[in-house]
Amino acid sequence: MRIVTLTMVFDAGLMPLYVLVKSLGLINSTWSLIWPFAISTFNLIIVKNFMTSIPESLIESSKLDGCNDIMVLTKIVIPLSVPILSAVMLFYFVGYWNRYTEVVMFINSNEKYTLQVMLRAIVFQGDGSMGDGNIVYNNIKMAVMMLGMLPVLIIYPFVQRHFVSGLMLGGVKE
């Protein structure tokens, strides 16, 4: 666990990440945006702390009732872990949704750009000022910004009831 925590403190930076993605042949691929960021150290620590807080007596009693390891996972651990899994899902969704630097760095074709990169291009194209008096153009820019926030605004209410309890339970170590 200490070695995993060290990766939060000492980050290698963008150059080793780029060299790794290029050596794996993932440049200009959607996988270049998924694989390097698949496991977040912060989320891993929160989920690990939550999983260790599940009482061992629940797992032992389910094994006494005849459950194998897969049944214990699907019938006991995952239903109890819904709060933390929903919180981590929201973290991953917002993190992937708002990726910009990595998309510009790893993706070379305009057809593969994510929505955030295209929205930024729309917002900052033209003269670059917001107060030029062109109200219609500025309104389009504001609508584009709202479009970028819309998916997060739609998903958050469904995850919100589990969000706070999941973070509080995952952050407490007994």
N, C-alpha and C positions, 0 to 999 in steps of 0.2 A: 504494500500500500504506500510505503514511503517513496518508492521509485516512481509509482504512478503520480503521486503528488508533486514530485520534482518536475514533472513535465509541465505542470501549471506555472511554476516559478521561472524555469529556464526554457524559453522558447527559442528554437533554432532560427526562426525568421522566415522571410519570403524566399530567399535564394535557394536554400536547401529544399524547400517545398516545391519550387519550380523545377529544380533538377530532378527530384524524385518523380514528379508527374511526367516530365519529359522522358526520363529513362524507362518509365512504365509504358510509354507510348499512348498516353491519355490526352495529349494536347489536341484541342479542337474536338473533344468528346464530352458528352454529358457526364460520363463516369468521372471525369476530372473534377467535377463539382460535388460528387457524392463520396467516393472512396476516401480521399484525404481527410474528410471531416465527419466520417461515419460515427466515430466514438469521441465524445467530449469528456475530458477528464472530470470536469465539474459535475456533469450529469451522472457519470459513472460512480463518483463518490456519494452523491445523494441517493442513488438507487441502492448501492451497496449498504449504506447505513440503514435505509428503510428495510431492506431484506433481512438484515441481521436483527432488526427489532421485532420480527415476526416470532411469536413464542415457539420455542422448540417443542413444547408439549402438544401443540396443534399438529405438527408434522408427525410426531411420534404416535399420537392417537390415530391419525389417519392411516399410518402404516400398520398399526394393530388391527384396524378395521379391514385390512386387505388391500390397501392402495399401493400401487407401485410408484416409482419416482415420477413417471409422466403424469399419473393421476393426481399425485400430490401437487405437482406444478399447476395442472389445469384446474383442479377443484379447490385448492386451498391458497396457494401462493399468488397466482395471478388475480383471482377475485379480491384478495386483500390488498393487492398492489395497484388497484385502479387509480387511487389518488396520485401516487407518485408517477405512474406511467403516463397519466394524462398531463401532468405538469411537465415532464420531460418531453412529451410529444409536442406540447406548445412551444417549449424552448427550441426544439429542433425545427419546427415549422417556421417560426419567426426568423431563426438564424438562416435557414436556407432561402426563405422568401426574400430576405434583405441582402443577400450576397451581391456584392458589386465588384469589389477589387479582384476577387478570384475569377469571376466571369470574364472580366476584361483581360486578365492575365493569361487565362488558359484557353479561351474560345477565340478563334480567329475569324469565323464567318458570321456575317450579320444574321443569317437565317437561324443560327443556334443561340443567339443572345437571349437572355432571360427577360422577363417583363420589366424588371427594375432597371436594367441597362437601357432598354428602349424608352421607358418612361423618362429617364434622366435625359436622354438625347432630345426628346420632344420638349421637355421643360426648358432646357438650356440652349435650344437652337434659336436662330434669329439674332437679334441685336443684344441679347443677354440682359436686358433691363426689364424690370417689372412695372416701372412707372412711366412708360412712354406715352400713355394716353390711349393705347389700343385696348379698349376694355374687352372686346370679344376675344382677342388672342389671349389676354391675361385670364379670362374666365375659362378658356380651354385648358390652359396650364393648370389652373386650380382643380378642374375636373379630372385631369390626368393624375394629379397627386392623390385625389380621393380614390381613384381607381386602384392605385397602388396599395392603399390602406384597406380596401374593402374586404379581401379574403381574411385578414387577421381580425377585422371587426366582426365578421360573420362567425368565425370559429371560436373566438374567445368566450362568448356567453355560454357555449355548450361545455367548455372545459373549466370555466371559472369556479364552479362549485367544488371541484376537486383540487383546484390549483393551490389554494392557501393551505388546506389540510395536508396535501401531499408534500409541500415544501417544509412545513413545520415538522411533520413526522420523519421526513428523510434527513433533516438537518440535525436531529437530536440523537446523540450517541449516549447510550446508557452504560 
